[in-house]
């Protein structure tokens, strides 16, 4: 009997009779935000150099892990509210991926965000500090815990010779666990 109890403990969490909360697929972002930081503007007329991490363009990959026992299906991934200096139709970020739409239990999928614009950020609220660009990465999936996952995306472009000031990259809003906003990418 002891060996059966030990086997139960090794084989399955929650085997002690407690309710197992891991049902279906669960999604977890590797970090709470994609903060591309303060970067210098690229030289005028230049496409930039991805190997120069002090300037735009700069890229970052966000890993999305399936932390539960069923396969995870990523239905839609998009960037919303993306406008350099708050200007609609003038994006600061570009999205690539996900690199797969079906994620096995314990596996990851990646989405890559590139930050690039030829112009530095402005001081929109006139507090003597350049305001960062902000967007929202939205991941629609069949995850039980977060069918709509929102991840803030931030970055700031500075002119040469200007020093960086700290800024925050908070989530724009929070969804209760298990809540979906299925039309968020099409609004």
C-alpha positions as CSV (number, residue, x, y, z in Angstrom):
1,X,0.0,0.0,0.0
2,X,2.9,2.4,0.8
3,X,4.4,1.9,-2.6
4,X,1.0,2.8,-4.2
5,X,0.8,6.0,-2.2
6,X,4.5,6.9,-3.2
7,X,3.8,6.1,-6.8
8,X,0.7,8.3,-6.6
9,X,2.8,11.2,-5.3
10,X,5.4,10.8,-8.0
11,X,2.9,10.4,-10.9
12,X,0.3,13.0,-10.4
13,X,0.1,16.2,-8.4
14,X,-3.3,16.5,-6.6
15,X,-3.5,12.7,-6.2
16,X,-4.1,13.2,-2.5
17,X,-7.8,13.8,-3.1
18,X,-7.5,17.6,-3.5
19,X,-9.1,19.1,-6.5
20,X,-6.7,19.3,-9.4
21,X,-6.8,22.8,-10.9
22,X,-4.9,22.0,-14.0
23,X,-7.5,21.0,-16.5
24,X,-7.3,21.6,-20.3
25,X,-4.5,23.9,-21.5
26,X,-2.9,26.7,-19.5
27,X,-0.9,29.5,-21.0
28,X,1.9,31.4,-19.2
29,X,4.0,34.2,-20.7
30,X,7.7,34.0,-19.9
31,X,7.6,37.6,-18.5
32,X,4.8,40.1,-17.7
33,X,5.8,42.7,-20.3
34,X,7.9,43.2,-23.5
35,X,9.9,46.2,-22.5
36,X,12.3,47.1,-25.3
37,X,13.8,49.9,-23.3
38,X,15.4,53.1,-24.3
39,X,17.2,53.0,-27.6
40,X,18.8,55.7,-29.7
41,X,17.3,56.7,-33.1
42,X,18.9,55.1,-36.1
43,X,20.9,57.3,-38.4
44,X,18.7,59.3,-40.9
45,X,18.1,57.3,-44.0
46,X,19.5,54.1,-42.5
47,X,17.5,50.9,-42.0
48,X,19.5,50.4,-38.8
49,X,21.5,47.4,-37.7
50,X,20.0,44.7,-35.5
51,X,23.5,43.9,-34.1
52,X,23.7,47.4,-32.6
53,X,21.5,47.0,-29.5
54,X,21.9,50.6,-28.5
55,X,19.7,51.8,-31.4
56,X,16.5,50.8,-33.1
57,X,15.6,48.4,-34.6
58,X,15.6,46.0,-31.7
59,X,13.8,42.7,-31.3
60,X,12.6,40.6,-28.4
61,X,11.0,37.2,-28.4
62,X,8.3,36.3,-25.9
63,X,7.9,32.7,-25.0
64,X,4.4,31.4,-24.3
65,X,4.4,28.1,-22.3
66,X,1.6,25.5,-22.1
67,X,1.8,24.6,-18.4
68,X,-1.0,22.1,-18.3
69,X,-1.8,18.6,-19.6
70,X,-3.7,19.2,-22.8
71,X,-2.4,20.7,-26.1
72,X,-2.8,24.5,-26.4
73,X,-4.2,26.1,-29.5
74,X,-3.1,29.7,-30.3
75,X,-6.0,31.1,-32.3
76,X,-4.9,34.7,-32.9
77,X,-2.0,36.9,-32.0
78,X,-2.0,40.6,-32.7
79,X,-0.7,44.0,-31.5
80,X,-3.3,46.7,-30.7
81,X,-3.1,50.4,-29.7
82,X,0.2,50.6,-31.6
83,X,1.0,54.2,-32.7
84,X,4.3,55.9,-32.5
85,X,3.9,59.0,-30.3
86,X,0.2,58.1,-30.1
87,X,-0.5,58.5,-33.8
88,X,-2.9,56.0,-35.2
89,X,-1.6,54.4,-38.4
90,X,2.0,55.1,-37.6
91,X,3.1,51.9,-35.8
92,X,6.2,51.6,-33.7
93,X,6.2,47.8,-33.3
94,X,6.0,44.9,-35.7
95,X,4.8,41.3,-34.7
96,X,6.1,38.0,-36.1
97,X,4.6,34.7,-35.2
98,X,3.7,32.7,-33.3
99,X,6.2,30.1,-34.6
100,X,3.5,27.4,-34.0
101,X,-0.2,27.4,-33.3
102,X,-0.4,24.1,-31.5
103,X,1.7,23.9,-28.3
104,X,2.1,20.5,-26.5
105,X,2.0,20.3,-22.7
106,X,5.2,21.7,-21.3
107,X,6.3,23.1,-24.6
108,X,6.6,26.8,-25.8
109,X,5.7,28.9,-28.8
110,X,7.5,32.2,-29.5
111,X,6.3,35.5,-30.8
112,X,8.8,38.2,-31.8
113,X,8.3,41.9,-31.5
114,X,10.5,44.4,-33.4
115,X,10.6,48.0,-32.2
116,X,11.6,50.5,-35.0
117,X,10.8,54.0,-36.1
118,X,12.9,56.7,-37.7
119,X,11.8,59.5,-35.3
120,X,12.5,59.9,-31.5
121,X,9.6,59.9,-29.1
122,X,8.0,63.2,-28.1
123,X,7.0,64.5,-24.7
124,X,3.3,64.2,-25.2
125,X,2.2,65.1,-21.6
126,X,4.7,68.0,-21.4
127,X,6.4,66.8,-18.2
128,X,9.9,67.3,-19.6
129,X,10.3,63.5,-20.2
130,X,9.9,61.8,-23.5
131,X,6.9,59.4,-23.4
132,X,7.4,55.8,-24.4
133,X,5.5,54.1,-27.2
134,X,3.1,51.5,-25.8
135,X,1.1,48.8,-27.4
136,X,-0.7,45.6,-26.3
137,X,0.2,42.1,-27.4
138,X,-3.0,40.0,-27.4
139,X,-3.0,36.2,-27.6
140,X,-6.3,34.5,-28.1
141,X,-6.2,30.7,-27.3
142,X,-8.1,27.8,-25.8
143,X,-6.2,28.2,-22.5
144,X,-8.5,27.5,-19.5
145,X,-6.7,30.1,-17.3
146,X,-6.4,33.0,-19.8
147,X,-8.2,32.5,-23.2
148,X,-7.4,36.2,-23.8
149,X,-3.8,37.0,-22.6
150,X,-2.7,40.6,-22.7
151,X,1.0,41.6,-22.5
152,X,2.1,45.2,-22.5
153,X,4.7,46.3,-25.0
154,X,6.8,49.4,-24.5
155,X,9.9,51.2,-25.8
156,X,11.3,54.7,-26.2
157,X,13.5,56.2,-28.9
158,X,15.9,59.0,-27.9
159,X,18.0,61.3,-30.0
160,X,21.8,61.0,-29.9
161,X,23.2,62.6,-26.8
162,X,20.1,62.3,-24.6
163,X,20.1,60.2,-21.5
164,X,17.4,57.8,-20.6
165,X,14.9,58.3,-17.7
166,X,13.1,55.4,-16.1
167,X,9.6,54.6,-17.2
168,X,7.0,51.9,-16.3
169,X,5.5,49.3,-18.7
170,X,2.3,48.3,-16.8
171,X,-0.4,46.2,-18.2
172,X,-3.1,48.4,-19.6
173,X,-5.9,46.4,-18.0
174,X,-6.3,43.0,-16.3
175,X,-8.8,40.3,-17.1
176,X,-10.2,38.0,-14.5
177,X,-8.8,34.4,-14.8
178,X,-10.7,32.5,-17.5
179,X,-12.3,35.6,-19.1
180,X,-12.1,36.0,-22.8
181,X,-12.5,39.1,-25.0
182,X,-12.6,37.3,-28.4
183,X,-12.9,40.5,-30.6
184,X,-10.0,42.4,-29.1
185,X,-7.8,42.0,-32.2
186,X,-10.6,43.2,-34.5
187,X,-11.7,46.3,-32.6
